[in-house]
Amino acid sequence: MRVRSRRSHVFEFKDGKISRESVWLDGAAIAAQLTAPAQAT
């Protein structure tokens, strides 16, 4: 099964260098795909 989702990366910088990264996933979209009825191919 292949699942697609969007991610958002937010970087914080300090002194010109990356000091922190936050990543958000679209968990609702992933759950919807995992619980959807299988489609015939």
Secondary structure as GFF3:
##gff-version 3
##sequence-region A 1 41
A	DSSP	beta_strand	7	14	.	.	.	ID=ss1
A	DSSP	beta_strand	17	25	.	.	.	ID=ss2
A	DSSP	alpha_helix	27	35	.	.	.	ID=ss3
###
